[in-house]
Amino acid sequence: MNRSGTPAVPALRAVGLGRRYRRGWALRDCTFQIPAGRVCALVGPNGAGKSTLLSLAADLLTPTEGSISVFGAAPHSPAARRTTALLSQDKPLYRGFRVEEVLRMGRETNPGWDQAVAERVIAGGGIPPGAKVGSLSGGQRTRVALALAFGKRPGLLMLDEPMADLDPLVRHEMAQLLLTEADAHGTTVVLSSHVVSELEDTCDFLLVVGSGRVRLAGGIDELRTAHRPGGDGPAPSLEHLLMTYLRDPALPTVITASARPEPARDRA
């Protein structure tokens, strides 16, 4: 609920969402919502449709069927584009640019740019503003990419395995940076990752997809409670819950109340 007592518009809402390629359906009949302000783990095996889902939300792809909205607006709308940022594993940065030039590009292409936030993220890693992107380590390049993302001040930040090529220590550092900045600005985060320990320490919401369909969706504590043996035993760990669903595609879908879409309140 927001301060007026009406339900808050979810950060991401999908109803009957599907995307078909020539080889077949990447996503089919996906219905869920992610409430604003949550840090959501997006989990599934390779080829499950995770990247397709993020690309649909970021307006890089269009649905074959159904709908998806970002804070009540269609992904292609100016409102959604202003408030959405997607950071992928390849972190496309111009390697010949200096860090200060990358931030200037962000400032010139984003009307709501927050230079102070971007500079704080860069400074936190001790990265010289005059250094060329191509000379930076993997962790430093990830920090520059996050500076670009947070400088845009997105309401929804989506990360598609952006830390997969980093060592565990740097991954931990980046995860803490992500949490700190997201908490400071109330950013909704959707984090696609295969590292369960990283998700358990970072996320409070879960979306599991398999074979192009939603398998689990809801608050992590809600889902763990719903899977207590006998209804009153100890709640399973997040790792146990994930492994159980990833290993057995025949298990029934579970979507908790917080992840069930309410009637749309689309913005113009």
C-alpha positions as CSV (number, residue, x, y, z in Angstrom):
1,M,0.0,0.0,0.0
2,N,1.1,3.6,-0.6
3,R,0.5,6.5,1.7
4,S,-3.0,7.1,0.3
5,G,-4.0,3.6,1.3
6,T,-4.3,2.3,-2.3
7,P,-2.3,-0.6,-3.6
8,A,1.1,0.4,-5.0
9,V,1.7,-0.2,-8.7
10,P,4.0,-3.2,-9.0
11,A,7.5,-2.6,-10.5
12,L,7.0,-5.4,-13.0
13,R,3.7,-7.1,-14.0
14,A,3.1,-9.8,-16.5
15,V,-0.2,-11.4,-17.6
16,G,-0.2,-14.4,-20.0
17,L,3.2,-13.3,-21.2
18,G,4.8,-15.3,-24.0
19,R,7.6,-14.9,-26.6
20,R,8.1,-17.2,-29.5
21,Y,11.2,-17.6,-31.6
22,R,11.5,-19.8,-34.8
23,R,12.8,-22.7,-32.6
24,G,9.8,-22.5,-30.3
25,W,8.5,-20.7,-27.2
26,A,11.0,-19.1,-24.9
27,L,8.3,-18.0,-22.5
28,R,4.7,-19.1,-22.4
29,D,1.7,-18.0,-20.3
30,C,3.8,-16.2,-17.6
31,T,1.6,-14.4,-15.0
32,F,3.2,-12.7,-12.0
33,Q,4.1,-9.4,-10.4
34,I,7.1,-8.1,-8.5
35,P,6.2,-5.4,-5.9
36,A,8.0,-2.2,-5.9
37,G,11.0,-1.9,-3.6
38,R,11.9,-5.6,-3.6
39,V,15.2,-7.3,-4.5
40,C,14.1,-10.2,-6.6
41,A,16.2,-13.3,-7.5
42,L,15.5,-14.5,-11.0
43,V,16.5,-18.2,-11.2
44,G,16.2,-21.0,-13.8
45,P,18.4,-23.3,-15.8
46,N,20.1,-22.2,-19.0
47,G,17.5,-21.7,-21.7
48,A,14.6,-21.3,-19.2
49,G,13.7,-17.8,-20.6
50,K,15.3,-15.5,-18.0
51,S,17.2,-13.3,-20.5
52,T,14.1,-13.2,-22.7
53,L,12.0,-12.0,-19.8
54,L,14.4,-9.2,-18.9
55,S,14.7,-8.2,-22.6
56,L,10.9,-8.0,-22.8
57,A,10.8,-5.7,-19.7
58,A,13.5,-3.5,-21.2
59,D,11.8,-3.2,-24.6
60,L,14.5,-5.1,-26.4
61,L,11.9,-7.6,-27.5
62,T,8.1,-7.5,-28.0
63,P,5.7,-10.1,-26.6
64,T,4.2,-12.7,-28.9
65,E,1.3,-12.9,-26.6
66,G,0.1,-11.4,-23.3
67,S,1.4,-8.2,-21.7
68,I,4.2,-6.9,-19.5
69,S,4.4,-3.5,-17.8
70,V,6.9,-1.5,-15.8
71,F,5.3,0.6,-13.0
72,G,2.0,0.3,-14.9
73,A,3.5,1.6,-18.2
74,A,4.3,-0.4,-21.4
75,P,8.0,-1.0,-21.8
76,H,8.1,1.0,-25.0
77,S,6.6,4.1,-23.4
78,P,8.8,7.1,-22.4
79,A,7.8,6.6,-18.8
80,A,9.1,3.1,-18.6
81,R,12.2,3.8,-20.5
82,R,13.1,6.6,-18.1
83,T,12.8,4.4,-15.1
84,T,14.3,1.1,-16.4
85,A,17.9,0.0,-16.6
86,L,19.3,-3.3,-17.8
87,L,22.8,-4.5,-17.1
88,S,23.9,-7.7,-18.9
89,Q,26.8,-10.0,-18.4
90,D,28.8,-8.5,-21.3
91,K,28.5,-5.0,-19.8
92,P,28.8,-3.1,-23.1
93,L,31.2,-0.2,-22.4
94,Y,33.4,1.6,-24.9
95,R,36.9,0.3,-23.9
96,G,38.6,3.3,-25.5
97,F,36.6,5.8,-23.4
98,R,38.0,7.2,-20.1
99,V,35.8,6.7,-17.1
100,E,34.9,10.4,-16.9
101,E,33.9,10.2,-20.5
102,V,31.6,7.3,-19.8
103,L,29.9,9.3,-17.1
104,R,29.6,12.3,-19.3
105,M,27.9,10.1,-21.9
106,G,25.5,9.0,-19.2
107,R,24.8,12.5,-18.2
108,E,24.1,13.7,-21.7
109,T,21.8,10.8,-22.6
110,N,19.7,10.6,-19.4
111,P,17.5,13.6,-18.4
112,G,17.3,12.5,-14.8
113,W,21.0,11.8,-14.4
114,D,22.5,11.9,-10.9
115,Q,26.1,12.7,-11.3
116,A,26.8,12.5,-7.5
117,V,25.6,8.9,-7.3
118,A,27.6,7.9,-10.3
119,E,30.8,9.5,-9.0
120,R,30.3,8.0,-5.5
121,V,30.1,4.5,-7.1
122,I,33.3,5.1,-9.1
123,A,35.1,6.7,-6.1
124,G,34.2,3.8,-3.9
125,G,36.4,1.5,-6.0
126,G,39.3,3.9,-6.1
127,I,39.0,4.1,-9.9
128,P,40.8,7.1,-11.5
129,P,38.3,9.2,-13.6
130,G,41.0,9.5,-16.3
131,A,41.6,5.7,-16.6
132,K,40.5,4.0,-19.8
133,V,37.8,1.4,-19.5
134,G,40.0,-1.1,-21.4
135,S,42.7,-0.9,-18.7
136,L,40.3,-1.7,-15.8
137,S,39.9,-5.1,-14.1
138,G,36.7,-7.0,-14.4
139,G,35.5,-5.8,-11.1
140,Q,36.3,-2.2,-11.9
141,R,34.4,-2.4,-15.2
142,T,31.4,-3.9,-13.4
143,R,31.6,-0.9,-11.0
144,V,31.6,1.5,-13.9
145,A,28.6,-0.3,-15.5
146,L,26.8,-0.1,-12.1
147,A,27.7,3.6,-11.9
148,L,26.0,4.2,-15.2
149,A,23.0,2.2,-14.1
150,F,22.6,4.0,-10.8
151,G,23.3,7.4,-12.3
152,K,20.2,7.0,-14.4
153,R,18.3,6.7,-11.1
154,P,16.1,3.8,-12.3
155,G,13.0,2.7,-10.5
156,L,13.7,-0.8,-11.8
157,L,17.2,-2.1,-12.2
158,M,17.6,-5.5,-14.0
159,L,20.9,-7.4,-13.9
160,D,21.4,-10.4,-16.2
161,E,24.4,-12.3,-14.7
162,P,26.5,-9.2,-14.6
163,M,28.9,-10.6,-12.0
164,A,29.4,-14.1,-13.5
165,D,33.0,-13.4,-14.5
166,L,34.1,-12.0,-11.2
167,D,35.9,-13.8,-8.4
168,P,34.0,-14.5,-5.1
169,L,35.5,-11.6,-3.2
170,V,34.7,-9.0,-5.9
171,R,31.2,-10.5,-6.3
172,H,30.6,-10.0,-2.6
173,E,31.8,-6.4,-2.9
174,M,29.6,-5.7,-5.9
175,A,26.6,-7.3,-4.2
176,Q,27.0,-5.1,-1.1
177,L,27.4,-2.0,-3.4
178,L,24.1,-3.1,-5.2
179,L,22.2,-3.4,-1.9
180,T,23.5,-0.1,-0.5
181,E,22.6,1.9,-3.5
182,A,19.3,0.2,-4.1
183,D,18.3,0.8,-0.4
184,A,19.4,4.4,-0.6
185,H,17.1,5.1,-3.6
186,G,14.3,2.6,-3.1
187,T,15.2,0.9,-6.4
188,T,13.5,-2.4,-7.3
189,V,16.1,-4.9,-8.4
190,V,15.8,-8.1,-10.5
191,L,19.0,-10.1,-10.3
192,S,19.5,-13.2,-12.5
193,S,22.2,-15.4,-11.0
194,H,23.2,-19.1,-10.5
195,V,25.0,-18.4,-7.2
196,V,22.5,-19.4,-4.5
197,S,24.6,-18.0,-1.6
198,E,24.7,-14.6,-3.4
199,L,20.9,-14.7,-3.8
200,E,20.2,-15.7,-0.2
201,D,22.3,-12.9,1.2
202,T,20.9,-10.3,-1.3
203,C,17.3,-11.0,-2.3
204,D,13.9,-11.0,-0.5
205,F,11.7,-12.0,-3.5
206,L,12.0,-15.0,-5.8
207,L,10.9,-15.8,-9.4
208,V,11.8,-19.2,-10.7
209,V,11.3,-20.1,-14.4
210,G,11.7,-23.4,-16.1
211,S,10.9,-24.5,-19.7
212,G,9.6,-21.0,-20.3
213,R,7.0,-21.0,-17.5
214,V,6.8,-19.6,-14.0
215,R,7.5,-22.3,-11.4
216,L,7.7,-20.2,-8.2
217,A,7.0,-16.6,-7.4
218,G,6.7,-14.7,-4.2
219,G,8.5,-13.4,-1.1
220,I,11.3,-15.8,-0.1
221,D,10.0,-16.1,3.5
222,E,6.5,-16.7,2.2
223,L,7.7,-19.5,-0.2
224,R,9.8,-21.2,2.5
225,T,6.9,-21.1,4.9
226,A,4.5,-22.6,2.3
227,H,6.9,-25.5,1.8
228,R,7.2,-26.5,5.4
229,P,6.9,-30.3,5.8
230,G,3.5,-31.1,7.1
231,G,2.8,-27.4,7.4
232,D,4.5,-27.0,10.8
233,G,8.0,-28.4,10.3
234,P,11.1,-26.3,9.8
235,A,11.1,-24.2,6.7
236,P,13.5,-25.4,3.9
237,S,16.5,-23.3,3.0
238,L,16.4,-21.3,-0.1
239,E,19.0,-23.6,-1.7
240,H,16.9,-26.7,-0.9
241,L,13.8,-25.1,-2.3
242,L,15.5,-24.1,-5.5
243,M,17.2,-27.4,-6.1
244,T,13.9,-29.3,-5.5
245,Y,12.1,-27.3,-8.1
246,L,14.9,-27.2,-10.6
247,R,15.3,-31.0,-10.4
248,D,11.6,-31.9,-10.6
249,P,9.7,-30.0,-13.4
250,A,6.5,-31.9,-12.5
251,L,6.1,-30.1,-9.2
252,P,3.1,-27.7,-9.1
253,T,3.5,-24.0,-9.6
254,V,3.4,-21.9,-6.4
255,I,2.6,-18.2,-6.6
256,T,2.1,-16.4,-3.3
257,A,-0.4,-13.5,-2.8
258,S,2.3,-10.9,-3.2
259,A,3.2,-12.2,-6.6
260,R,-0.3,-12.4,-8.0
261,P,-1.1,-9.5,-10.3
262,E,-4.0,-7.3,-9.4
263,P,-6.1,-5.6,-12.1
264,A,-3.9,-3.2,-14.2
265,R,-3.8,0.5,-13.4
266,D,-1.9,1.4,-16.5
267,R,-0.3,4.9,-16.8
268,A,-0.7,7.0,-19.9
